Amino acid sequence: MSNNDLAVIVLAAGKGTRLKSSLAKVLHRAGGRTLVEHVVRACGPLKARETVVVVGYQAEQVTAVVEPLDATAVLQQPQNGTGHAMQVAKRALGRAKFAIVLPGDAPLVRTETLKELITVHRNGNAAATILTAVLVDPSGYGRILRKTETTVSAIVEESQLNDEQREINEINSAIYCFTLEKLWPALAQVKPNNKHRELYLTDAVAAMNAKGDTVLAHVAADSREVLGCNTRADLAEVDRIFREWKRNALMDAGVTIQLPETVLIDPDVTAGEDTVIEPGVQLLGKTKLGERCTIRTGSVLNDAVLGDDVTVEPHCVVVESRLENSVLIGPFARMRPGSHLKTGARLGNFVETKKAVIGEGTKVPHLTYLGDAKVGPKTNIGAGTIICNYDGFHKHPTNIGRGVFIGSDSVLVAPVRIGDGAYVAAGSVITENVPADGLGIGRGRQVNKPGWASKKRRELAAAGQPKKTKKKSKRRKTSRKRK
């Protein structure tokens, strides 16, 4: 069905005081994205002629989120209610005949549900169609009063419910589909007769009913889709649901996730068949895992790209880096942005890389830092090797060739080049290029001094003893005379 006559309006102008935050409500994050981004993305596949986001509090920040998603931001200033927000949006709707209206803090709504809402609305020739949900505990929500099996007689706010109406568990989601030629006259009748002196969209629905226009209700198949985010607890629950949905989707696609409730996966993450994700893993951003990978406990991958058969041992951090097929890293390895491990490379425990390209089959087993470096294939980097790439003003490159052996505890002071097949002696400080097949040694000559240690110990022992002082002897004076 074509939606060339459809507009989408997302209401995202409020602050959200119950969150107790300086950040606008719709900019809070759940499931790896801001709330408003989830809503706009759900509307994208509808192919509406216009997507309009009504902004107010922190308008610039909200606009910066939605405009890259092909939405138009319009400013509501001051914020005088949802009805007023629709009036503000009116000038941006062009020739649209219908409109989907959604709150910017209902991120769980799915495209399929919105399509169903549009279909029900069109087929029913309705002035308004309300997306509703049936909740076990409807506390805090306005209730739907039915006129018939399909039509609505009223939306009653919780504060106005009588005892009988409190038993109703069908609630208003604040997601609507409107026929605009019916909405505008009804909205013109709305008055700010409430304690906040604001114009409410629900009052426009009441005006349609009073006029005899058809108001329908469509129940969401999954009641969780209408959950809003008014409190931190709401945010946590919505985030939990998003994570659950994502994990289930990956498992359906052939990924094994151990203790799924402990694993955090962002919405844009992908993973190939037979990949195994152990407990406590975080896969963030646009991380992409190939087939038959193993990501072990406690590892965090953010915008990482992994080939097939990659193993990430426990407690590794990989950010904006690429690992080709059959790579193994960790445990406790850290790959900072710009790192690239080529096929079969190994990065061991407590190794850190930054803007480093490690060649095929090269081994960096442990306790090493490689920054701004290019390392050729089949090279071995000994334990404790450090590249000094920063002189306090600029970063400098290091190039290590094919089949090189770097001895343990070496320091390579950039810029420096180690030629193919060269050796660097353990404990060296290398400040000049080492030619191919050469040996670089940069350390002081060893000198042995026989007996030095025992002599030193005697000196220390002697220095530690107290000095002896001569005691003056005192003779007792006596008056006794010799006989």
C-alpha positions as CSV (number, residue, x, y, z in Angstrom):
1,M,0.0,0.0,0.0
2,S,1.3,3.4,-1.0
3,N,1.7,6.0,1.8
4,N,2.3,9.0,-0.4
5,D,-0.6,10.7,1.4
6,L,0.7,9.8,4.9
7,A,2.7,12.0,7.3
8,V,4.4,10.9,10.5
9,I,4.5,13.3,13.5
10,V,6.7,12.4,16.5
11,L,6.1,14.5,19.6
12,A,9.5,15.1,21.2
13,A,9.4,18.6,22.8
14,G,9.1,17.8,26.5
15,K,11.8,17.6,29.2
16,G,10.6,14.6,31.2
17,T,10.8,15.9,34.7
18,R,10.1,12.5,36.4
19,L,13.4,11.2,35.1
20,K,15.2,13.8,37.3
21,S,17.7,14.6,34.6
22,S,19.1,17.7,32.8
23,L,18.9,15.6,29.6
24,A,15.7,15.7,27.5
25,K,13.6,12.6,27.9
26,V,13.8,11.5,24.3
27,L,17.6,11.7,24.3
28,H,18.0,9.1,27.0
29,R,19.2,5.8,25.7
30,A,17.7,2.3,25.8
31,G,18.6,-0.7,23.7
32,G,21.7,1.0,22.3
33,R,19.9,4.1,20.8
34,T,18.2,7.3,22.0
35,L,14.5,6.9,22.5
36,V,13.5,9.2,19.7
37,E,15.9,7.5,17.3
38,H,14.1,4.2,17.9
39,V,10.7,5.8,17.2
40,V,11.9,7.5,14.0
41,R,13.6,4.3,12.8
42,A,10.4,2.3,13.3
43,C,8.5,4.8,11.1
44,G,11.1,4.8,8.3
45,P,9.8,1.7,6.5
46,L,6.3,3.3,6.3
47,K,7.7,5.4,3.4
48,A,5.6,8.4,4.5
49,R,5.8,11.6,2.5
50,E,6.9,13.6,5.5
51,T,8.3,12.6,8.9
52,V,8.1,15.6,11.3
53,V,9.6,15.7,14.8
54,V,8.3,18.4,17.1
55,V,11.1,19.6,19.2
56,G,11.3,22.0,22.2
57,Y,13.5,21.3,25.2
58,Q,17.2,20.9,24.0
59,A,15.9,21.3,20.4
60,E,19.3,21.4,18.8
61,Q,20.4,18.1,20.3
62,V,17.2,16.4,19.4
63,T,17.4,17.8,15.9
64,A,20.9,16.5,15.5
65,V,19.7,13.0,16.2
66,V,16.6,13.0,13.9
67,E,17.7,14.9,10.8
68,P,20.2,12.3,9.7
69,L,17.2,9.9,9.7
70,D,15.4,12.0,7.0
71,A,13.1,13.7,9.5
72,T,12.3,17.4,9.7
73,A,12.4,19.1,13.0
74,V,9.9,21.9,13.9
75,L,10.2,23.9,17.0
76,Q,7.3,24.1,19.6
77,Q,8.0,27.1,21.8
78,P,6.5,27.3,24.3
79,Q,5.3,23.8,24.8
80,N,1.5,24.1,25.3
81,G,0.5,20.5,25.1
82,T,0.1,17.7,22.5
83,G,-2.7,19.5,20.7
84,H,-0.6,22.6,20.3
85,A,2.3,20.4,19.1
86,M,0.1,19.2,16.3
87,Q,-0.8,22.7,15.3
88,V,2.9,23.5,15.2
89,A,3.5,20.5,13.0
90,K,0.7,21.4,10.6
91,R,2.7,23.7,8.4
92,A,5.3,21.0,7.6
93,L,2.8,18.3,6.5
94,G,2.4,19.4,2.9
95,R,-0.5,17.6,1.1
96,A,-0.7,14.7,3.5
97,K,-4.2,13.4,4.1
98,F,-3.4,11.0,7.0
99,A,-1.0,11.2,9.9
100,I,0.5,8.8,12.3
101,V,1.2,10.5,15.7
102,L,3.6,9.0,18.2
103,P,5.3,10.1,21.4
104,G,9.0,10.3,21.2
105,D,9.4,8.2,24.4
106,A,7.7,5.0,23.2
107,P,10.7,3.3,21.6
108,L,9.4,-0.3,21.5
109,V,6.7,0.2,18.9
110,R,7.3,-1.9,15.8
111,T,6.9,-1.0,12.1
112,E,4.5,-4.0,11.7
113,T,2.2,-2.6,14.4
114,L,2.1,0.8,12.8
115,K,1.3,-0.7,9.4
116,E,-1.6,-2.6,11.0
117,L,-2.8,0.6,12.6
118,I,-2.8,2.4,9.2
119,T,-4.6,-0.5,7.5
120,V,-7.4,-0.6,10.2
121,H,-7.8,3.2,9.9
122,R,-8.0,3.3,6.1
123,N,-10.3,0.3,5.9
124,G,-12.6,1.7,8.6
125,N,-12.9,5.2,7.1
126,A,-12.1,6.5,10.5
127,A,-11.5,10.0,11.7
128,A,-9.1,8.6,14.3
129,T,-7.8,5.2,15.2
130,I,-6.1,4.7,18.6
131,L,-3.5,2.1,19.2
132,T,-4.4,0.5,22.5
133,A,-3.0,-2.2,24.7
134,V,-4.4,-4.6,27.3
135,L,-2.3,-4.5,30.5
136,V,-2.5,-6.7,33.7
137,D,-1.8,-3.5,35.7
138,P,-3.2,-0.4,33.8
139,S,-2.3,2.0,36.6
140,G,-1.1,5.4,35.4
141,Y,-2.7,5.2,32.0
142,G,-5.9,6.6,30.5
143,R,-8.6,3.9,29.8
144,I,-10.4,3.2,26.6
145,L,-14.2,3.1,26.8
146,R,-15.7,1.1,24.0
147,K,-18.9,2.1,22.2
148,T,-19.0,-1.1,20.1
149,E,-16.6,-4.0,19.5
150,T,-14.4,-1.7,17.2
151,T,-15.3,1.9,18.1
152,V,-14.4,4.1,21.0
153,S,-16.8,6.3,23.0
154,A,-14.2,8.0,25.2
155,I,-10.7,8.1,26.6
156,V,-10.8,8.7,30.3
157,E,-7.7,9.9,32.2
158,E,-6.9,7.9,35.3
159,S,-7.6,10.9,37.6
160,Q,-11.2,11.0,36.3
161,L,-12.0,7.3,36.5
162,N,-15.0,6.0,38.5
163,D,-14.8,2.7,40.4
164,E,-16.3,0.7,37.5
165,Q,-14.0,2.3,34.9
166,R,-10.9,1.4,37.1
167,E,-11.6,-2.2,36.3
168,I,-10.9,-1.6,32.6
169,N,-7.5,-2.8,31.5
170,E,-7.4,-1.5,27.9
171,I,-5.3,1.6,27.9
172,N,-4.5,4.5,25.5
173,S,-1.0,4.3,24.1
174,A,-1.0,7.9,22.8
175,I,-0.2,6.5,19.3
176,Y,-2.9,7.5,16.8
177,C,-3.7,7.5,13.1
178,F,-5.8,10.6,12.0
179,T,-7.6,11.7,8.9
180,L,-6.3,15.3,8.8
181,E,-9.4,16.9,7.3
182,K,-11.3,15.6,10.4
183,L,-8.6,16.4,12.9
184,W,-8.1,20.1,12.2
185,P,-11.7,21.2,12.8
186,A,-11.8,19.0,16.0
187,L,-8.5,20.5,17.2
188,A,-9.9,24.0,16.6
189,Q,-12.6,23.3,19.2
190,V,-10.2,22.3,21.9
191,K,-9.8,24.7,24.8
192,P,-7.1,24.7,27.5
193,N,-9.6,23.9,30.3
194,N,-7.2,22.1,32.6
195,K,-4.8,23.0,35.4
196,H,-1.8,23.2,33.0
197,R,-3.7,25.4,30.6
198,E,-2.6,23.2,27.7
199,L,-4.2,21.8,24.5
200,Y,-4.5,18.0,24.6
201,L,-4.9,15.8,21.6
202,T,-7.2,13.5,23.6
203,D,-9.7,16.4,23.7
204,A,-9.7,16.5,19.9
205,V,-10.6,12.8,19.9
206,A,-13.4,13.6,22.2
207,A,-14.6,16.4,19.9
208,M,-14.6,13.9,17.0
209,N,-16.8,11.5,19.0
210,A,-19.1,14.3,19.9
211,K,-19.5,15.2,16.3
212,G,-20.3,11.6,15.4
213,D,-17.1,10.9,13.6
214,T,-15.8,7.3,13.7
215,V,-13.1,6.6,16.3
216,L,-11.6,3.1,16.2
217,A,-9.3,1.2,18.4
218,H,-6.7,-1.3,17.4
219,V,-5.1,-3.5,20.1
220,A,-1.3,-4.0,19.9
221,A,-0.5,-7.7,19.7
222,D,2.4,-7.2,22.2
223,S,1.4,-4.8,25.0
224,R,5.1,-4.0,25.7
225,E,5.3,-2.0,22.5
226,V,3.4,0.9,24.0
227,L,5.5,1.2,27.1
228,G,6.7,4.8,27.7
229,C,9.8,5.9,29.6
230,N,8.7,8.2,32.4
231,T,11.1,6.9,35.1
232,R,14.5,5.4,35.4
233,A,12.8,2.1,36.1
234,D,10.9,2.4,32.8
235,L,14.2,3.0,31.0
236,A,15.7,-0.1,32.5
237,E,12.7,-2.2,31.6
238,V,12.6,-1.0,28.0
239,D,16.4,-1.6,27.7
240,R,15.9,-5.1,29.0
241,I,13.2,-5.8,26.5
242,F,15.3,-4.5,23.6
243,R,18.3,-6.6,24.6
244,E,16.0,-9.7,24.9
245,W,14.6,-9.1,21.4
246,K,18.1,-8.7,20.0
247,R,19.5,-11.8,21.7
248,N,16.6,-13.9,20.5
249,A,17.0,-12.7,16.9
250,L,20.7,-13.7,16.9
251,M,19.9,-17.1,18.5
252,D,17.2,-17.7,15.8
253,A,19.9,-17.0,13.2
254,G,22.2,-19.7,14.6
255,V,24.3,-18.0,17.3
256,T,24.9,-19.7,20.6
257,I,24.5,-17.3,23.6
258,Q,25.4,-18.7,27.0
259,L,23.4,-17.2,29.9
260,P,21.7,-14.8,27.6
261,E,20.4,-12.5,30.3
262,T,24.0,-11.5,31.1
263,V,25.0,-10.6,27.5
264,L,24.4,-7.0,26.2
265,I,24.1,-6.6,22.4
266,D,23.3,-3.4,20.5
267,P,20.7,-3.4,17.7
268,D,23.2,-3.0,14.8
269,V,25.4,-6.0,15.8
270,T,25.5,-9.0,13.4
271,A,26.9,-12.4,13.9
272,G,27.4,-15.5,11.7
273,E,26.3,-19.0,12.2
274,D,27.8,-21.2,14.9
275,T,29.4,-18.2,16.7
276,V,29.5,-18.7,20.5
277,I,29.0,-15.8,22.9
278,E,29.9,-16.6,26.5
279,P,28.4,-14.9,29.6
280,G,29.1,-11.3,30.5
281,V,30.0,-10.2,26.9
282,Q,29.1,-6.8,25.5
283,L,28.8,-6.3,21.7
284,L,28.3,-2.6,21.0
285,G,27.9,-0.2,18.1
286,K,28.1,-1.8,14.7
287,T,30.2,-4.8,15.7
288,K,30.2,-7.6,13.1
289,L,31.1,-11.2,13.9
290,G,31.8,-13.8,11.3
291,E,31.0,-17.5,11.4
292,R,32.3,-19.9,14.1
293,C,33.8,-17.1,16.3
294,T,34.1,-17.5,20.0
295,I,33.8,-14.5,22.3
296,R,34.7,-15.5,25.8
297,T,33.5,-14.1,29.2
298,G,33.9,-10.4,30.0
299,S,35.0,-9.2,26.6
300,V,33.8,-5.9,25.2
301,L,33.7,-5.3,21.4
302,N,32.7,-1.9,20.1
303,D,32.5,-1.2,16.3
304,A,34.7,-4.2,15.8
305,V,34.8,-6.3,12.6
306,L,35.7,-10.0,13.0
307,G,36.2,-12.6,10.2
308,D,35.5,-16.3,10.6
309,D,37.0,-18.6,13.2
310,V,38.2,-15.7,15.4
311,T,38.7,-16.4,19.1
312,V,38.6,-13.6,21.7
313,E,39.7,-14.9,25.0
314,P,38.3,-13.6,28.3
315,H,38.3,-9.9,29.3
316,C,39.5,-8.3,26.0
317,V,38.5,-4.9,24.8
318,V,38.3,-4.3,21.0
319,V,37.3,-0.8,19.7
320,E,37.0,0.2,16.1
321,S,39.4,-2.5,15.0
322,R,39.5,-5.4,12.5
323,L,40.4,-9.0,13.1
324,E,40.7,-11.2,10.0
325,N,40.0,-15.0,9.8
326,S,41.5,-17.3,12.4
327,V,42.9,-14.6,14.6
328,L,43.3,-15.2,18.4
329,I,43.6,-12.5,21.0
330,G,43.8,-12.4,24.8
331,P,43.1,-12.9,27.5
332,F,43.2,-9.3,28.7
333,A,44.2,-7.8,25.3
334,R,43.3,-4.3,24.3
335,M,42.9,-3.2,20.7
336,R,42.4,0.5,20.4
337,P,41.0,2.3,17.3
338,G,42.7,1.7,14.0
339,S,44.2,-1.7,14.9
340,H,44.1,-4.5,12.3
341,L,45.1,-8.1,12.8
342,K,45.6,-10.0,9.6
343,T,44.8,-13.7,9.0
344,G,46.2,-16.0,11.7
345,A,47.8,-13.3,13.8
346,R,48.0,-13.8,17.6
347,L,47.8,-11.2,20.3
348,G,48.4,-12.5,23.8
349,N,47.7,-11.5,27.3
350,F,48.2,-7.8,28.4
351,V,49.0,-6.7,24.8
352,E,47.8,-3.2,23.7
353,T,47.7,-2.0,20.2
354,K,46.7,1.4,18.7
355,K,46.7,2.2,14.9
356,A,48.8,-1.0,14.4
357,V,48.6,-3.4,11.5
358,I,49.8,-6.9,12.4
359,G,50.8,-9.2,9.5
360,E,49.6,-12.7,8.7
361,G,50.7,-15.3,11.3
362,T,52.6,-12.8,13.4
363,K,52.7,-13.4,17.1
364,V,52.7,-10.9,19.9
365,P,52.3,-13.2,22.9
366,H,52.3,-10.9,25.9
367,L,53.1,-7.7,27.8
368,T,53.6,-5.5,24.8
369,Y,52.5,-2.1,23.4
370,L,52.4,-1.5,19.7
371,G,51.3,2.0,18.6
372,D,51.4,3.6,15.1
373,A,53.1,0.5,13.8
374,K,53.1,-1.8,10.8
375,V,54.4,-5.3,11.4
376,G,55.0,-7.7,8.6
377,P,53.9,-11.4,8.4
378,K,55.6,-14.3,10.4
379,T,57.2,-11.9,12.9
380,N,57.6,-12.6,16.6
381,I,57.5,-9.8,19.1
382,G,59.0,-10.8,22.5
383,A,57.4,-10.1,25.9
384,G,57.7,-6.6,27.2
385,T,58.4,-4.9,23.9
386,I,57.4,-1.3,23.8
387,I,57.1,1.1,20.9
388,C,57.8,4.7,21.9
389,N,55.6,6.4,19.3
390,Y,55.1,9.8,21.0
391,D,57.8,12.4,21.6
392,G,55.6,14.8,23.5
393,F,54.6,16.7,20.4
394,H,54.0,14.3,17.5
395,K,53.2,10.6,16.9
396,H,55.8,8.7,14.8
397,P,55.6,5.4,12.9
398,T,57.5,2.2,13.3
399,N,57.8,-0.4,10.5
400,I,58.8,-3.9,11.3
401,G,59.4,-6.2,8.4
402,R,58.7,-9.9,7.5
403,G,60.1,-12.7,9.6
404,V,61.6,-10.3,12.2
405,F,62.5,-11.5,15.8
406,I,62.2,-8.8,18.5
407,G,63.8,-10.0,21.7
408,S,62.0,-9.6,25.0
409,D,62.1,-6.2,26.9
410,S,63.1,-4.2,23.8
411,V,62.2,-0.6,23.3
412,L,61.8,0.7,19.7
413,V,62.0,4.5,19.6
414,A,60.0,5.8,16.6
415,P,60.5,6.7,13.9
416,V,62.4,3.5,13.2
417,R,62.5,0.6,10.7
418,I,63.4,-3.0,11.3
419,G,64.2,-4.8,8.0
420,D,63.0,-8.2,6.9
421,G,64.5,-11.1,8.7
422,A,66.3,-8.9,11.2
423,Y,66.9,-9.6,14.9
424,V,66.8,-7.3,17.8
425,A,68.6,-8.5,20.9
426,A,66.7,-8.8,24.1
427,G,66.8,-5.7,26.4
428,S,67.8,-3.3,23.5
429,V,66.8,0.3,23.1
430,I,66.7,0.8,19.3
431,T,66.9,4.3,18.0
432,E,68.3,3.6,14.5
433,N,67.1,1.5,11.7
434,V,68.1,-2.2,11.7
435,P,69.0,-3.5,8.2
436,A,67.4,-6.6,6.7
437,D,68.9,-9.8,8.2
438,G,70.9,-7.7,10.6
439,L,71.1,-7.8,14.4
440,G,70.3,-4.7,16.4
441,I,71.8,-4.4,19.8
442,G,71.3,-1.3,21.9
443,R,72.3,-2.0,25.5
444,G,75.3,-1.4,27.8
445,R,78.2,-4.0,27.8
446,Q,78.0,-6.4,30.7
447,V,80.9,-6.2,33.2
448,N,81.4,-8.9,35.9
449,K,83.4,-8.0,39.1
450,P,84.4,-11.2,41.0
451,G,83.9,-11.0,44.7
452,W,82.1,-7.7,44.6
453,A,78.9,-8.9,46.3
454,S,80.6,-10.6,49.3
455,K,82.8,-7.5,49.7
456,K,79.8,-5.3,49.7
457,R,78.0,-7.4,52.2
458,R,81.0,-7.2,54.6
459,E,81.0,-3.4,54.2
460,L,77.3,-3.1,54.9
461,A,77.6,-5.4,57.9
462,A,80.4,-3.4,59.3
463,A,78.7,-0.1,58.7
464,G,75.6,-1.4,60.6
465,Q,77.4,-2.3,63.8
466,P,77.5,0.3,66.7
467,K,80.9,1.8,67.5
468,K,82.6,0.5,70.7
469,T,83.5,3.2,73.2
470,K,86.1,2.9,76.0
471,K,84.7,2.9,79.5
472,K,86.6,4.9,82.2
473,S,87.3,2.8,85.3
474,K,86.5,4.5,88.5
475,R,88.5,3.4,91.6
476,R,86.7,3.4,94.9
477,K,88.2,5.8,97.2
478,T,88.9,4.2,100.6
479,S,90.2,5.5,103.8
480,R,91.6,2.1,104.6
481,K,95.3,2.2,105.3
482,R,97.8,-0.4,104.6
483,K,98.9,-2.2,107.5
